[in-house]
């Protein structure tokens, strides 16, 4: 891959362009909003000048609802040898292209499983996809050269290729992305009119659950409109669980001992099934999840505090596997939770105490 045309210079398109430029690929940028393409070019993601002739590959980074239209136009104009898209839904766009009678041997639908709550070229980074799965959905008709171009793109972005059927992909992202986003939004919506005294009690748990609810609603309407069926099916299952949980909670209010036992059983069932599902979430680097010990350190909200902790951990020979920060309400302080291997926890705790850090048990 020597030349490429990125059509759509939002977060995903610009991030891919930045990664390709870093690997020496000549990148041309296009967008329905020329100003956005110029912004991406100013960030170093390529040039907003049109290519002189066909490029090696065209990457369409338009919203799912517009992918087929943009791809069809590019293919009819012959702007590239191969065509890829990076939309979060795969089955619908392909069926639209088939209905238009286009030769799809030169097309491959892909989906990088990465993103941010922010959108637009200014949110883009060249390392957005590093270490993340990048789904490829080839068919029997897909030309080998196009598949190789897609694999080269994934390699340049330092992502991990995953081959899936298009419809299986759409069901999978409904489960792990689209449905959770709506549930997060529903939980966050409870806070909109909540009393200020209640909101001030928000801790890390509610922040974790509602973080993705901060995303752009317009972008998510495009995504959900392209994959409504699988998402609705999953939400129906969640709704059934909610109904059962509500009934169990009502039973816990009863003065009848048998009904309270029934309520306890119902709540325990949903919590245990939640445990069973959570342990299936891949751990670090996509490996099986591992249990880490938490070393909690109280820090002031001042520059350099985190750097000092990491440096002190390094001097103790301890690798920090993961980290979370819980900010104290109304105070310029926070609790840093350092996740480490269980055998390393006492070593790290002792080393940090020796260097003056306050360890929370």
Helices and strands as residue ranges (DSSP letters): E 3-7, H 11-22, E 26-30, H 34-42, E 55-60, H 64-77, E 80-85, H 91-99, G 104-106, E 107-112, G 121-123, E 133-136, H 144-156, E 160-163, H 166-173, I 174-178, H 179-189, H 196-199, H 204-210, G 211-214, H 217-225, H 228-252, H 257-278, G 284-286, E 293-300, H 305-315, E 322-327, E 333-340, H 342-354, E 358-360
